[in-house]
Amino acid sequence: MSNTKKNTTVTATVDTATITEANKNTTTTFSDDRGDGAEDPGHPETFTSSVDKDKNIYWTGAADNGTTEVAITGIAVKSGSDIMKNIKQDPNNSLNWQAKIKKDATIGTTQSYSITFKINNDASKVFTIDPKIKVKE
C-alpha cells in the first residue's frame, strides 16, 4: 500500500436519457480514481471518496451514452467538518469543479457535500445529489 499523496477525481455518470428528480439516485452513479469501489446502487449518498490532505479534489460529469453533456454546476458543503477550501469551477474546463483539501484536515474526518449538475445545458434538467469525502490516513 502506497503512502503517496495524490489528487482525487470523482465522476458522476448519468443516464441522461431517463433521469428525473424522482429517479436521480438510481440513474446517477459515482466513482473515483482512488479505488474506493462502486457505490451501493441507488444510494449515491453513501458513496465516499478518499482524499489526501493538502491535495485537490476534482468533480466531473459523464453521460452513460458517452455523448450527452453533463456539466457540474456547483459543489456545496452539507455537513461534517469543513475539510475543503477554494471550491470553484475548474478554470481549465468549465464543465468541472475543484477544491483543495485543507492541509490541517483531520485524518478520518468525513464530510457530506452536494454536487449539482445540468444535462445538455437544459435548465429543466438540473439535479443535486449528496455524496461524501473522507480524509485518508
Buried (B, 14 or more C-beta within 10 A) or exposed (E): EEEEEBBBBBBBBBBBEEBEEEEBBBBBBBBBEBEBEEBEEEEBBEBBBBBBBEBBBBBBBBBBEEEBBBBBBBBEBEEBEEBBEEBEBBEEEEBBBBBBBBEEBEEEBEBBBEBBBBBEEEEEBBBEBBBBBBBBE
